[in-house]
Amino acid sequence: MRIYLRLLGRRRFGALCLGQAVSLVGDALFPILVVVAAAESGTPAETIGAVFAARFLALGGVVLFSGALLDRLNPVTAAVAADSSRVVALLVLALFWGGRLDALVLVVAVLVGLCEAVSEPALLLIAPRTVGRPVADESADPAAREVEVTAIYGLLEGMRNIAGIAGPSIAAGLVAALSPSAGAVAAAIAFGVSAVATRWAGARWTQSRRTDAAAPDADGPGDRKSDGQSTGERASDDGDVPGDADEPLWRTAVGGLAALWRVRWLRQMQILAVVHVLLAVGPWMVALPVLVIERGHSASVYAVVLGAFAAGTVAGALLGGRITGPRRGLYSLALLALFGLTAMSLVLTDFLPLVIAAFVVGGVGQQAFDVVKMAGLRRDVPESLHGRAFSADFFFSFASLPLGQAIGALLLRFVSAENIMLWAGVLVVVTSCAAMAGADARRFASGPLAPDPARDAVPRPADRKPGESEALKSEAAESEAAEPEAAEPEAAVPAEPVPGARGAGGSGSTDAAVGAELREEREDAARG
């Protein structure tokens, strides 16, 4: 937990977390305003459903395109613009709203959904870049940087989940104490605080982007980027992608789907997400309140188990932030499988404490899986595609949910709620365990693992010297290939410093040592 404390000590990252926590209160206020206004004006339930559907259709319909824009624009500016747009929309609602669900509320709902489609993936881009100098040393290996990024996502999601639990209660209290128009003003203030916090948190990264743009030739092939990721860390199958500013936006948006599809383990996880949401989670969400009522429980029990699941997501985010290493995928999928126990809990027992515990465990597993997957996506997709990739991941998880709920509503006409929940639990457990069969899925990584320094120190066969690095071996092979063309004595072969060697790179002693190792390598090759 010490890394979480160090991250919270970074003022800009802490400001971003605070701004997001406040904005979640604003997110919770709008639906409560809609429900209260509908109750006071006697609005039909169909109208309430239309307002909520307009919000989520706008969110799901443009999220792929918002990711394409985030890869072309500054995500800090985009996130601030999204929060500012919600401030203006809610202030207009407060000034001109008559308290009924009319066209004005529908327009605001659409605008709120559009802004969410921008701010959600933008947050995932901004968060790792707000810590300034990484907690891990700048010269640390990619594994150390991944530990930091995973912890950043875990802490951020954990704090957002805490605010998500408290947000509806705070919002309901504000609307009850004030009027709906005053609630709209409070929501506008919440998004205003978020805009200011996001702008200040991302100011350093915005300035570094301007500096890089002013000196585009300063970067070398292995230079570090402003967020601590080097070009050498990009593990996508096709490497760096050239600029696409002139490409049509729809084609750029499709590039996000292709970026996930090209990485094998990400492709498997997206398929798994669609199967779960469409055939398990969506029907389960519809069957859950029905089964609660059929078992003779009150509506308060439904609220309690949902609260238990939300509490589990807080712990799950912090747990996921600490899952790294070559078995991270295996651990994450095992945790995700625990959601199957949550889905089946009301079928297996009526003992409420056990049901609550099962919902907590399910929240832990689901959120831990998401955090580790987000960190892996950021690592294995080129930086130029991060906005599109995060948006595409959100699209895969979100777009099929309404259809899954519709399937659940249809199934309830022919199948009991108990059987639906039993099916959902078995499907989650079986598919999550089946996903573990893939080597890439077990590691949440594509390609070979990063070299282990302790393993490299073990004596090798005669064709490799003890402690010889992969970079040195490659350099020796290049020198051997160039020998027939260069009629120079062996002592004159230039040697570059070994990456990570102690002392100043290019010093005389380092060059001499490397030159000696290269000569020994060539002598061994000649004898072989």
Solvent accessible surface area in square Angstrom, and as a share of the most:
residue,aa,sasa,rsa
1,M,139,0.62
2,R,189,0.69
3,I,13,0.07
4,Y,5,0.02
5,L,123,0.61
6,R,124,0.45
7,L,0,0.00
8,L,75,0.37
9,G,57,0.55
10,R,50,0.18
11,R,181,0.66
12,R,45,0.17
13,F,0,0.00
14,G,20,0.19
15,A,20,0.16
16,L,1,0.00
17,C,1,0.01
18,L,110,0.55
19,G,1,0.01
20,Q,21,0.09
21,A,22,0.17
22,V,41,0.23
23,S,7,0.04
24,L,27,0.14
25,V,25,0.14
26,G,0,0.00
27,D,29,0.15
28,A,13,0.10
29,L,1,0.00
30,F,4,0.02
31,P,36,0.23
32,I,35,0.18
33,L,2,0.01
34,V,2,0.01
35,V,75,0.43
36,V,39,0.23
37,A,1,0.00
38,A,3,0.02
39,A,83,0.64
40,E,127,0.57
41,S,31,0.20
42,G,65,0.62
43,T,23,0.13
44,P,81,0.51
45,A,76,0.59
46,E,136,0.61
47,T,41,0.24
48,I,39,0.20
49,G,38,0.36
50,A,52,0.40
51,V,4,0.02
52,F,54,0.22
53,A,47,0.36
54,A,17,0.13
55,R,19,0.07
56,F,88,0.37
57,L,128,0.64
58,A,14,0.11
59,L,9,0.04
60,G,13,0.12
61,G,49,0.47
62,V,49,0.28
63,V,0,0.00
64,L,27,0.14
65,F,80,0.33
66,S,5,0.03
67,G,0,0.00
68,A,0,0.00
69,L,72,0.36
70,L,5,0.03
71,D,39,0.20
72,R,74,0.27
73,L,96,0.48
74,N,22,0.11
75,P,3,0.02
76,V,1,0.01
77,T,83,0.48
78,A,17,0.13
79,A,8,0.06
80,V,30,0.17
81,A,52,0.40
82,A,6,0.05
83,D,5,0.02
84,S,47,0.30
85,S,41,0.26
86,R,8,0.03
87,V,30,0.17
88,V,92,0.53
89,A,9,0.07
90,L,1,0.00
91,L,72,0.36
92,V,56,0.32
93,L,2,0.01
94,A,16,0.13
95,L,139,0.69
96,F,150,0.62
97,W,22,0.08
98,G,69,0.66
99,G,25,0.24
100,R,142,0.52
101,L,21,0.10
102,D,68,0.35
103,A,73,0.56
104,L,47,0.23
105,V,1,0.01
106,L,75,0.37
107,V,94,0.54
108,V,5,0.03
109,A,0,0.00
110,V,55,0.32
111,L,58,0.29
112,V,3,0.02
113,G,0,0.00
114,L,62,0.31
115,C,8,0.05
116,E,16,0.07
117,A,0,0.00
118,V,34,0.20
119,S,18,0.12
120,E,50,0.23
121,P,3,0.02
122,A,0,0.00
123,L,6,0.03
124,L,23,0.12
125,L,8,0.04
126,I,1,0.01
127,A,0,0.00
128,P,4,0.03
129,R,24,0.09
130,T,2,0.01
131,V,5,0.03
132,G,21,0.20
133,R,161,0.59
134,P,9,0.06
135,V,27,0.15
136,A,21,0.16
137,D,94,0.49
138,E,72,0.32
139,S,95,0.61
140,A,25,0.19
141,D,71,0.37
142,P,63,0.40
143,A,53,0.41
144,A,31,0.24
145,R,24,0.09
146,E,20,0.09
147,V,44,0.25
148,E,9,0.04
149,V,14,0.08
150,T,1,0.01
151,A,0,0.00
152,I,0,0.00
153,Y,0,0.00
154,G,0,0.00
155,L,10,0.05
156,L,0,0.00
157,E,23,0.10
158,G,2,0.02
159,M,58,0.26
160,R,31,0.11
161,N,27,0.14
162,I,97,0.49
163,A,12,0.09
164,G,35,0.34
165,I,71,0.36
166,A,43,0.33
167,G,0,0.00
168,P,64,0.40
169,S,80,0.51
170,I,85,0.43
171,A,0,0.00
172,A,47,0.36
173,G,40,0.39
174,L,60,0.30
175,V,7,0.04
176,A,90,0.70
177,A,83,0.64
178,L,92,0.46
179,S,56,0.36
180,P,24,0.15
181,S,39,0.25
182,A,33,0.25
183,G,0,0.00
184,A,0,0.00
185,V,57,0.33
186,A,23,0.18
187,A,0,0.00
188,A,2,0.02
189,I,109,0.55
190,A,7,0.05
191,F,3,0.01
192,G,22,0.21
193,V,63,0.36
194,S,1,0.00
195,A,10,0.08
196,V,109,0.62
197,A,15,0.11
198,T,3,0.02
199,R,101,0.37
200,W,101,0.36
201,A,1,0.01
202,G,0,0.00
203,A,32,0.25
204,R,121,0.44
205,W,12,0.04
206,T,8,0.05
207,Q,102,0.45
208,S,32,0.21
209,R,93,0.34
210,R,142,0.52
211,T,78,0.46
212,D,69,0.36
213,A,76,0.59
214,A,88,0.69
215,A,49,0.38
216,P,96,0.60
217,D,138,0.71
218,A,75,0.59
219,D,69,0.36
220,G,29,0.28
221,P,135,0.85
222,G,53,0.51
223,D,50,0.26
224,R,96,0.35
225,K,52,0.22
226,S,47,0.30
227,D,14,0.07
228,G,9,0.09
229,Q,5,0.02
230,S,14,0.09
231,T,29,0.17
232,G,69,0.67
233,E,31,0.14
234,R,41,0.15
235,A,40,0.31
236,S,13,0.09
237,D,98,0.51
238,D,69,0.36
239,G,26,0.25
240,D,81,0.42
241,V,43,0.24
242,P,109,0.69
243,G,82,0.78
244,D,25,0.13
245,A,79,0.62
246,D,148,0.76
247,E,54,0.24
248,P,60,0.38
249,L,60,0.30
250,W,142,0.50
251,R,123,0.45
252,T,1,0.00
253,A,3,0.03
254,V,75,0.43
255,G,19,0.18
256,G,0,0.00
257,L,46,0.23
258,A,35,0.27
259,A,2,0.02
260,L,1,0.01
261,W,126,0.44
262,R,84,0.31
263,V,1,0.00
264,R,132,0.48
265,W,0,0.00
266,L,0,0.00
267,R,63,0.23
268,Q,61,0.27
269,M,1,0.01
270,Q,2,0.01
271,I,86,0.44
272,L,15,0.07
273,A,17,0.13
274,V,46,0.26
275,V,45,0.26
276,H,13,0.06
277,V,19,0.11
278,L,39,0.20
279,L,70,0.35
280,A,0,0.00
281,V,35,0.20
282,G,0,0.00
283,P,0,0.00
284,W,15,0.05
285,M,72,0.32
286,V,34,0.20
287,A,0,0.00
288,L,2,0.01
289,P,40,0.25
290,V,51,0.29
291,L,3,0.01
292,V,1,0.01
293,I,123,0.63
294,E,113,0.51
295,R,69,0.25
296,G,69,0.66
297,H,46,0.21
298,S,63,0.41
299,A,81,0.63
300,S,70,0.45
301,V,18,0.11
302,Y,68,0.26
303,A,62,0.48
304,V,71,0.41
305,V,1,0.00
306,L,71,0.35
307,G,33,0.32
308,A,10,0.08
309,F,40,0.17
310,A,31,0.24
311,A,49,0.38
312,G,1,0.01
313,T,14,0.08
314,V,23,0.13
315,A,52,0.41
316,G,0,0.00
317,A,0,0.00
318,L,49,0.24
319,L,78,0.39
320,G,0,0.00
321,G,0,0.00
322,R,106,0.39
323,I,18,0.09
324,T,38,0.22
325,G,27,0.26
326,P,74,0.46
327,R,150,0.55
328,R,18,0.07
329,G,0,0.00
330,L,54,0.27
331,Y,105,0.40
332,S,0,0.00
333,L,0,0.00
334,A,46,0.36
335,L,31,0.16
336,L,16,0.08
337,A,12,0.09
338,L,55,0.27
339,F,12,0.05
340,G,0,0.00
341,L,86,0.43
342,T,0,0.00
343,A,0,0.00
344,M,23,0.10
345,S,6,0.04
346,L,2,0.01
347,V,31,0.18
348,L,118,0.59
349,T,35,0.20
350,D,85,0.44
351,F,123,0.51
352,L,59,0.29
353,P,75,0.47
354,L,101,0.50
355,V,1,0.00
356,I,51,0.26
357,A,50,0.39
358,A,19,0.15
359,F,0,0.00
360,V,50,0.28
361,V,57,0.33
362,G,0,0.00
363,G,0,0.00
364,V,26,0.15
365,G,0,0.00
366,Q,56,0.25
367,Q,16,0.07
368,A,0,0.00
369,F,12,0.05
370,D,38,0.20
371,V,0,0.00
372,V,3,0.01
373,K,8,0.03
374,M,20,0.09
375,A,3,0.03
376,G,1,0.01
377,L,0,0.00
378,R,16,0.06
379,R,44,0.16
380,D,3,0.01
381,V,1,0.00
382,P,1,0.01
383,E,30,0.13
384,S,44,0.28
385,L,5,0.02
386,H,3,0.01
387,G,0,0.00
388,R,10,0.04
389,A,0,0.00
390,F,4,0.02
391,S,0,0.00
392,A,0,0.00
393,D,15,0.08
394,F,63,0.26
395,F,56,0.23
396,F,42,0.17
397,S,42,0.27
398,F,31,0.13
399,A,41,0.32
400,S,16,0.10
401,L,44,0.22
402,P,70,0.44
403,L,103,0.51
404,G,0,0.00
405,Q,59,0.26
406,A,57,0.44
407,I,49,0.25
408,G,0,0.00
409,A,52,0.40
410,L,103,0.51
411,L,57,0.29
412,L,52,0.26
413,R,194,0.71
414,F,158,0.66
415,V,54,0.31
416,S,56,0.36
417,A,1,0.01
418,E,66,0.30
419,N,79,0.41
420,I,4,0.02
421,M,0,0.00
422,L,68,0.34
423,W,126,0.44
424,A,0,0.00
425,G,0,0.00
426,V,70,0.40
427,L,23,0.11
428,V,0,0.00
429,V,45,0.26
430,V,87,0.50
431,T,29,0.17
432,S,0,0.00
433,C,64,0.38
434,A,66,0.51
435,A,20,0.16
436,M,37,0.16
437,A,83,0.65
438,G,21,0.20
439,A,53,0.41
440,D,8,0.04
441,A,0,0.00
442,R,89,0.32
443,R,44,0.16
444,F,0,0.00
445,A,10,0.07
446,S,25,0.16
447,G,40,0.38
448,P,131,0.82
449,L,82,0.41
450,A,60,0.47
451,P,84,0.53
452,D,65,0.34
453,P,101,0.63
454,A,76,0.59
455,R,126,0.46
456,D,37,0.19
457,A,69,0.53
458,V,85,0.49
459,P,103,0.65
460,R,68,0.25
461,P,97,0.61
462,A,95,0.74
463,D,91,0.47
464,R,28,0.10
465,K,60,0.25
466,P,94,0.59
467,G,53,0.51
468,E,8,0.04
469,S,36,0.23
470,E,103,0.46
471,A,51,0.39
472,L,10,0.05
473,K,74,0.31
474,S,60,0.39
475,E,39,0.18
476,A,2,0.01
477,A,58,0.45
478,E,115,0.51
479,S,21,0.14
480,E,56,0.25
481,A,77,0.60
482,A,49,0.38
483,E,73,0.33
484,P,120,0.76
485,E,157,0.71
486,A,49,0.38
487,A,114,0.88
488,E,105,0.47
489,P,96,0.60
490,E,75,0.34
491,A,85,0.66
492,A,52,0.40
493,V,36,0.21
494,P,110,0.69
495,A,19,0.15
496,E,119,0.53
497,P,55,0.35
498,V,41,0.24
499,P,102,0.64
500,G,86,0.82
501,A,48,0.37
502,R,229,0.84
503,G,67,0.65
504,A,77,0.59
505,G,62,0.59
506,G,44,0.43
507,S,40,0.25
508,G,59,0.56
509,S,88,0.57
510,T,23,0.14
511,D,50,0.26
512,A,67,0.52
513,A,56,0.43
514,V,5,0.03
515,G,9,0.09
516,A,35,0.27
517,E,73,0.33
518,L,1,0.01
519,R,75,0.27
520,E,78,0.35
521,E,22,0.10
522,R,14,0.05
523,E,78,0.35
524,D,25,0.13
525,A,54,0.42
526,A,89,0.69
527,R,174,0.63
528,G,99,0.95
